[in-house]
């Protein structure tokens, strides 16, 4: 994985690491799935990075029901940053 700000967000979020571990347990034996897993982790990392503007610092905070509007706004912002 590319060593950048997104990677540091991924490494610092326990929920993203747990998600990656579960995906690797499920798909790790397929070599081409490693790229897929990395892409999914980076997507979550970009989402958390964009959410820091809303003072939300982890996937757990994004998934709280009282932060639903922030999650929707952040997902739109993360999608726009890719374009």
Secondary structure, DSSP 4 states (H G I P E B T S, - for coil): ---SHHHHHHHH-HHHHHHHHHHHHHHTTSTTHHHHHHHHHHHHHHHHHHHGGGT--SHHHHTSGGGHHHHHHHHHHHHHHH-
